[in-house]
Amino acid sequence: MSLIATPDAGTPVDEWDEDDIANDGFFPDIVMADAREIMRIDGTVTSARLRHALVEAMATVNDALDGWKQQQTTAGRATMAAVPCTILDGVSRNLHRYRRAVYCTARANLIERYRDFDNTN
């Protein structure tokens, strides 16, 4: 029995009430359901806590890429997707890497606060 009301760990991702997280216009928005599925985050992490971790991760990654973003916007590229690069699985390599950086940063932040198979014997 738990005193915390969370969706069941077995609840399918599409049944969670999670809106996309809007970014700054240059970097892509983050789809919470995709992040939850890719990072294998179950119902022990509430939607509010996941959103908080993802927003902080977006801010961290955006700050790290700010100089590069300025170079691209100066060159007339309004979005990260418009920056020429290799396309992998139908998507810009830059977008793949950006999302991975955000997901990994958010996951690392969450692991610090939750017991997980990653930090137990």
Salt bridges, closest charged atoms under 4 A:
GLU18 OE2 - ARG36 NH2 2.57
ASP24 OD2 - LYS69 NZ 2.67
GLU112 OE1 - ARG113 NH1 3.09
ASP116 OD2 - ARG107 NH2 3.04
ASP118 OD2 - ARG107 NH2 3.67
